Each structure stands twice: as C-alpha cells, then as structure tokens.
Amino acid sequence: MKSAVLDMSDIERQIRQRIESFVAELSGLIRRTALDSVRQALSGGRLTSGRDAAISRSRPKGAKRSAAEIQSTARAVINWVRRNPGRGVEHIARGLGSSTKDLVLPIKKLLSEKKLSSQGQKRATKYFAGAKRAKKT
C-alpha cells in the first residue's frame, strides 16, 4: 500500500514538472514572438501575426511545405471563400491569418481542380467557390 502511495506522489511530481516545463517553453515562445513583432514594427518591416511567426519558425527557411500542409491551407481557403465570395487574395490572407505568399500554391491548385474560380487580373482578381461565374456586362 505504501509503495502505491509513493508511486502516485512520484507520478504527480513528474506531471507537475512537465507542466512547468511546458509553461516555461510556451512563455519563451510568446516572448520571442512579441519581440520579433516589435523589432519588425520598429524597423518598418511587415508586422506579422503570432501565427505567421510561429509558422515561419516551424519550418526552416526555404523548406518546402508538405502536401498535407498545402491541402490543409487549400481547405481553409475554399471554406473562407464560400463564406466571403468575391474577395481578393490580400483579404483572404488577412481572414486566415496568413500571408499572400503562402496562399499562392493552394489557390492555384484549387483553380486547376475547378473548386475555385476567379474574375479579374493581377491584384484585382476576386475569387469564388465553384465553377466560373458569369461576367456582368
């Protein structure tokens, strides 16, 4: 009976240590993200969201995204466009908390699969879910 009590207190101690370690690691990540945002704002650079900063650190610079990441982003784009038809890529990126650069490939794939259609050119391009929309004359 005594060994069971000792084992339980040992387990609780280990759990507490892991939680404290996780909280410390998370605090450091939040602190670094905040500092990066402040540095970028002060240097006149693009101020990224915490999510963008976390994504950029999770993958080495120049590393390719996995097919699963691209597919996940594509699903998020199509779902967002269904709720907000006729918006440009900048608006979509803001709505998803992403960068326009990260949306280029998923949008191209959705267009080729005809799950997404577009109207307009360059920065004036607007996106719609599904087949091509009839142009207004």
Backbone as a ProteinNet text record, in pm:
[ID]
protein_1_A
[PRIMARY]
MKSAVLDMSDIERQIRQRIESFVAELSGLIRRTALDSVRQALSGGRLTSGRDAAISRSRPKGAKRSAAEIQSTARAVINWVRRNPGRGVEHIARGLGSSTKDLVLPIKKLLSEKKLSSQGQKRATKYFAGAKRAKKT
[TERTIARY]
82.5	0	86.7	196.6	284.7	352.7	392.1	459.2	363.9	235.1	137	122.4	125.5	115.7	240.7	358.2	481.7	483.5	438.6	433.8	341.6	227.1	131.9	190.9	260.8	320.2	434.6	507.6	613.5	554.8	445.5	378.4	327.8	267.3	218.3	334	446.9	564.3	613.5	618	660.7	564.5	435.8	335.6	354.8	373.2	392.8	517.6	626.2	750	728.6	657.5	633.4	545.3	445.5	358.5	440	524.7	607.9	704.5	758.9	849.3	774.8	655.1	573.6	538.8	499	463.2	584.6	700.7	822.5	855.9	844.5	872	772.8	645.4	541.9	564.1	600.8	629.3	744.1	848.1	961	920.5	837.3	789.3	707.6	619.7	537	625.7	723.4	815.4	892.8	945.7	1020.2	931.6	808.4	715.4	685.4	663.3	636	756.4	875.9	996.3	1016.7	994.3	1005.6	907.9	784.8	683.8	725.1	777.1	821.1	939.1	1035.7	1151.2	1106.7	1014.8	967.3	893.5	813	738.7	835	937.9	1033.4	1122.4	1148.1	1234.1	1153.9	1022.2	939	901.9	935	902.1	757.5	717.9	580.8	558.4	453.9	421.5	339.8	395.8	325.6	249	147.6	72.4	154.3	116.3	185.2	180.5	68.9	54.1	155	170.8	268.9	409.4	441.9	575.1	597.6	497.7	510.2	525.4	451.2	460.3	598.3	649.5	778.6	890.4	878.5	981.3	968.2	850.2	831.5	893.7	926.7	984	1107.9	1220.9	1342.2	1321.2	1392.2	1381	1414.2	1327.2	1347.2	1295.1	1249.7	1197.6	1059.6	1031.3	901.3	795.7	673.1	560.9	522.1	471.2	427.2	294.8	260.9	133.5	17.5	32.1	-73.8	-93.1	16.5	6.4	-63.5	-25.9	-86	-234.2	-267.2	-407.3	-487.9	-431	-498.2	-524.2	-425.7	-442	-547.8	-546.9	-646.3	-787.8	-805.9	-938	-981.7	-887.2	-918.5	-957.5	-885.8	-915.1	-1054.5	-1085.6	-1215.9	-1329.2	-1311.6	-1414.9	-1432.6	-1322.7	-1330.4	-1397.6	-1361.3	-1418.4	-1567.9	-1609.5	-1753.4	-1831.1	-1773.3	-1839.9	-1822.7	-1719.5	-1685.9	-1653.3	-1749	-1719.5	-1681.9	-1602	-1567.1	-1459	-1374.5	-1266.6	-1132.6	-1037.8	-903.4	-814.8	-697.1	-605.3	-557.6	-541.8	-499.8	-605	-730.9	-840.2	-848.9	-831.6	-834	-721.2	-602.4	-486.5	-512.1	-565.9	-597.9	-700.1	-802.6	-907.4	-856.8	-754.5	-698.9	-577.8	-533.5	-415.3	-290.6	-279.7	-169.1	-107.2	-8.3	49	-0.7	-2.2	-46.5	48.2	174.7	275.4	240.5	191.1	156.3	28.2	-48.8	-175.6	-164.6	-54.9	-41.5	-59.4	17.3	10.1	-125.6	-179.1	-311.1	-419.8	-415.6	-515.6	-497.9	-373.7	-350	-406.9	-385.6	-437.6	-590.3	-652	-798	-854.7	-786.3	-830.4	-820.7	-710.4	-693.4	-793.2	-833	-932.2	-1075.9	-1089.1	-1218.9	-1303.9	-1236.5	-1305.5	-1315.8	-1238.4	-1233.8	-1231.4	-1297.6	-1290.9	-1248.7	-1199.1	-1150.9	-1209.2	-1207.9	-1256.6	-1164.6	-1114.3	-1023.2	-879.4	-788.9	-647.7	-560.3	-446.7	-343.8	-402.1	-377.2	-423.9	-574.2	-639.6	-785.1	-859.7	-787.4	-850.9	-936.6	-1059.8	-1153.5	-1181.4	-1202.4	-1220.1	-1359.6	-1408.1	-1540.8	-1530.4	-1614.4	-1616.5	-1689.1	-1636.7	-1704.3	-1664.1	-1752.9	-1726.2	-1721.4	-1678.3	-1667.2	-1798.3	-1787.6	-1903.5	-1923.3	-2047.7	-2078.5	-2036.1	-1968.3	-1925.2	-2042.5	-2048.6	-2155.2	-2116.9	-2212.3	-2184.7	-2259.8
-119.2	0	125.2	122.3	236.7	264.3	158.5	178.9	240.1	205.1	264.3	413.1	452.5	593.8	668	606.4	669.1	682.4	578.2	582.4	693.8	711.8	813.9	953.2	976.9	1108.8	1134.1	1029.8	1042.5	1079.7	1016.5	1047.2	1190.6	1231.5	1370.1	1469.6	1438.2	1524.8	1535.8	1422.5	1422.1	1501.5	1485.6	1561	1710.6	1749.9	1890.5	1945.6	1868.4	1912	1933.1	1841.6	1854.2	1974.2	1997.8	2114.9	2243	2250.9	2369.4	2389.4	2281.5	2288.9	2339.8	2288.6	2330.2	2478.8	2523	2663.9	2753.2	2712.1	2790.4	2798.7	2687.5	2685.7	2773.6	2763.7	2844.7	2993.3	3028.7	3168.9	3222.2	3141.6	3182.4	3205.2	3117.4	3131.5	3258.7	3284.6	3406.2	3529.9	3526.4	3639.4	3665.1	3559.3	3575.4	3630.4	3580.7	3628.8	3776.8	3816.5	3957.2	4044.5	3999.2	4075.4	4087.2	3978.3	3982	4082.5	4083.9	4177.2	4321.3	4347.6	4482.9	4523.4	4432.2	4463.2	4496.2	4416.8	4441.3	4573.5	4604.6	4730.3	4848.7	4838.5	4947.4	4963.4	4853.8	4861.1	4895.8	4912.3	4945.9	4825.3	4707.1	4584.2	4546.3	4442.1	4392.3	4332.1	4373.4	4320.2	4194.1	4079.8	3953	3917.9	3837.1	3790.8	3685.4	3653.9	3549.8	3417.5	3390.5	3265	3258.5	3370.2	3373.1	3348.6	3413	3397.3	3253.4	3192.5	3054	2960.8	2987	2903.2	2916.2	3038.2	3056.2	2989.6	2980.8	2915.6	2764	2712.5	2568.2	2499.2	2576.1	2519.7	2600.6	2534.5	2609.5	2693.5	2803.7	2892.7	2817	2830.2	2764.4	2621.7	2567.2	2429.7	2427.3	2319.9	2306.7	2263	2307.1	2262.5	2121.7	2046	1910.5	1918.8	1810.1	1804.1	1821.7	1768.1	1780.6	1926.8	2001.6	2143.6	2222.3	2193.8	2264.1	2229.9	2103.7	2059.8	2124.4	2132.8	2195.3	2343.2	2410.9	2552	2567.9	2477.9	2483.6	2467.3	2374.1	2356.4	2482.3	2543.8	2667	2778.5	2787.6	2890.8	2870.5	2749.6	2725.5	2749.9	2709.4	2734.5	2883.5	2957.9	3101.6	3170.2	3128.6	3190.3	3159.9	3042.3	3011.2	3109.2	3145.1	3239.3	3384.2	3412.7	3550.2	3556.5	3531.6	3530.4	3668.7	3667.8	3791.9	3873.6	3811.5	3882.6	3849.6	3939.6	3921	3842.7	3808.2	3725.5	3796.3	3929.7	4001.2	3987.9	4000.9	3989.9	3846.1	3748	3607.1	3581.6	3631.3	3611.1	3672.6	3793.9	3857.5	3775.8	3726.5	3647.5	3516.4	3460	3331.9	3350.7	3474.8	3498.3	3442.8	3457.2	3400.5	3509.5	3472.8	3567.3	3531.7	3630.2	3603.6	3504.8	3511.1	3420.9	3274.6	3247.9	3111.2	3061.7	3151.8	3112.4	3088.2	3129.7	3119.8	2976.4	2882.2	2743.7	2678.8	2689.8	2630.1	2688.3	2819	2879.8	2827.9	2815	2759.6	2618.7	2537.8	2400.7	2400.5	2485.8	2493.2	2540.9	2633.5	2681.2	2569.3	2493.7	2385.5	2272.6	2251.5	2148.3	2198.7	2325.5	2390.9	2396.2	2395.3	2413.4	2561.5	2640.9	2784.8	2846.7	2960.5	3032.8	3175.4	3242.9	3379.2	3471.5	3598.7	3701.6	3821.3	3876.2	3989.2	3945.5	4043.4	4015.4	4077.3	4017.9	4062.6	4092.1	4209.9	4240	4261.1	4276.5	4295.9	4162.4	4051.1	3919.7	3891.9	3847.6	3810.8	3662	3595.1	3450.3	3410.3	3301.2	3247.4	3096.1	3037.5	2891.6	2832.3	2722.1	2650.4	2694.3	2661.6	2685.5	2834.3	2866.1	3004.8	3078.7	3201.2	3289.8	3366.6	3390.5	3468.7	3613.9	3674	3812.2	3904.8	4009.7	4108.4	4201.2	4235	4325.2	4453.3
0	0	0	80.9	87.8	-46.6	-117.4	-246.4	-349	-341.2	-431.8	-405.1	-276.2	-239.2	-286.3	-268.7	-313.9	-465.3	-535.7	-681.4	-728.6	-662.4	-701.1	-680.9	-567.8	-543.5	-641.9	-679.2	-778.3	-914.8	-951.6	-1077.9	-1077.7	-968	-957.9	-969.8	-908.5	-916.8	-1061.2	-1132.3	-1272.2	-1360	-1334.2	-1410.6	-1386.7	-1260.4	-1226.4	-1296.1	-1297.5	-1362.2	-1512.7	-1574.2	-1718.7	-1750.4	-1667.1	-1688	-1673.9	-1571.5	-1550.2	-1666.6	-1717.9	-1832.2	-1956.4	-1978.6	-2092.2	-2082.5	-1963.8	-1943.4	-1968.1	-1921.8	-1943.3	-2092	-2162.2	-2306.4	-2381.6	-2346.5	-2409.4	-2382.4	-2260.5	-2225.3	-2309.7	-2327.8	-2411.2	-2555.1	-2608.1	-2745.7	-2761.4	-2667.7	-2671.9	-2662.4	-2574	-2557	-2685.7	-2749.1	-2874.9	-2985.2	-2994.8	-3097.1	-3076.2	-2951.6	-2921.7	-2957.3	-2920.8	-2953.3	-3104.2	-3177.7	-3324.2	-3383.3	-3333.2	-3382.8	-3356.4	-3237.5	-3203.5	-3291.4	-3309.4	-3396.1	-3537.6	-3591.8	-3727.9	-3737	-3637.2	-3638.2	-3631.3	-3548	-3533.5	-3656.1	-3727.1	-3845.4	-3970.6	-3956.9	-4071.7	-4155	-4106.2	-4178.6	-4160.7	-4231.4	-4223.3	-4085.7	-4018.6	-3887.2	-3906.2	-3869	-3886.5	-3761.9	-3780	-3663.2	-3591.4	-3468.4	-3392.9	-3465.3	-3534.9	-3607.8	-3721.9	-3796.2	-3904.9	-3852	-3740.8	-3683.4	-3639.4	-3580.2	-3534.7	-3653.3	-3761.5	-3881.4	-3943.2	-3952.1	-4016.8	-3938.1	-3805.5	-3724.9	-3726.9	-3757.3	-3753.2	-3874.1	-3978	-4098.8	-4133.4	-4158.9	-4193.6	-4319.6	-4326.4	-4442.1	-4570	-4668.6	-4797	-4803	-4690.7	-4689.5	-4752.8	-4823.5	-4888.6	-4789	-4816.4	-4734	-4776.9	-4683.1	-4715.9	-4791.9	-4860.1	-4932.4	-4835.5	-4714.9	-4615	-4573.1	-4558.2	-4522.7	-4633	-4757	-4870.4	-4879.9	-4862.5	-4867.7	-4755.2	-4637.4	-4523.8	-4551.3	-4606.6	-4641.5	-4749.9	-4848.4	-4956.2	-4900.4	-4806.4	-4743.3	-4670.1	-4599.3	-4526.4	-4623.9	-4736.9	-4837.2	-4894.9	-4938.5	-5002.1	-4902.9	-4778.4	-4677.1	-4653.2	-4649.6	-4626.6	-4745.5	-4867.6	-4988.1	-4999.6	-4956.8	-4958	-4869.8	-4756.8	-4665.3	-4708.2	-4788.1	-4828.4	-4977.6	-5065.8	-5209.6	-5262.5	-5368.8	-5436.7	-5368.7	-5290.9	-5221.9	-5285.8	-5271.8	-5325.1	-5230.3	-5278.5	-5201.2	-5074	-5078.8	-4958.1	-4848.3	-4888.1	-4792.1	-4737.5	-4825	-4782.3	-4682.4	-4714.5	-4626.7	-4488.8	-4487.4	-4358.4	-4281.7	-4351.7	-4287.4	-4230.3	-4293.1	-4247.1	-4155.8	-4138.8	-4055.9	-4120.3	-4251.3	-4327	-4412.6	-4492.9	-4588.3	-4727.7	-4816	-4953.5	-5020.9	-4985.7	-5042.5	-5012.6	-4891.4	-4852.4	-4919.5	-4978.5	-5040.6	-5191.1	-5253.3	-5398.4	-5448	-5395.1	-5442.7	-5413.9	-5292.3	-5268.1	-5359.7	-5386.3	-5474.9	-5617	-5664.2	-5798.6	-5809.7	-5706.9	-5708.2	-5709.5	-5629.4	-5625.9	-5759.8	-5824.5	-5956.3	-6060.2	-6056.4	-6155	-6131.9	-6006	-5974	-5990.8	-6031.3	-6052.2	-5925.7	-5810.5	-5683.9	-5650.4	-5723.6	-5705.4	-5844	-5860.2	-5986.4	-5956.6	-6059.2	-6038.8	-6144.1	-6110.5	-6201.8	-6183.5	-6292	-6283.5	-6305.3	-6294.8	-6319.6	-6211.2	-6193.7	-6100.1	-5962.8	-5907.7	-5771.2	-5763.8	-5878.6	-5880.4	-5892.5	-5888.1	-5900.4	-5778.1	-5804.2	-5698.1	-5712.6	-5600.2	-5601.2	-5554.8	-5616.3	-5587.4	-5575.9	-5494.4	-5480.3	-5600.5	-5654.2	-5761.7	-5900.6	-5997.8	-6140	-6171.4	-6293.8	-6338.2	-6322.3	-6277.9	-6262.6	-6392.1	-6426.7	-6547.3	-6523.4	-6623.4	-6609.8	-6633.7	-6550.9	-6567.1	-6680.4	-6765.9	-6877.4	-6864.3
[MASK]
+++++++++++++++++++++++++++++++++++++++++++++++++++++++++++++++++++++++++++++++++++++++++++++++++++++++++++++++++++++++++++++++++++++++++

